[in-house]
């Protein structure tokens, strides 16, 4: 079962079950969005967040905007942006969120599970 640029076979059991249940109950296609790099890229300017922070939950953009973010809020905004981009681009991720090693990492503890009401195919395998 494939979604976006990674496969559900590599996702933890609870996420797989949630995916199937959402699909069954809502009758819609579901897209999993990998959370890779979403907390280290500024959702305002795409700049890199400063890793050195006194507080784990707060990050400052090192780019021109110098925004102070709650890392979870920033990640959620990026995940939403990725969802819409992937939905419009056949599951492709934005360049700044791609794994440089070539293999997609798979979010097992987070990321967005979203349903789509758009006409685009949000799942590679309609039979799953």
Order of alpha helices (4+ residues) and beta strands (2+ residues): beta-beta-alpha-beta-beta-beta-alpha-beta
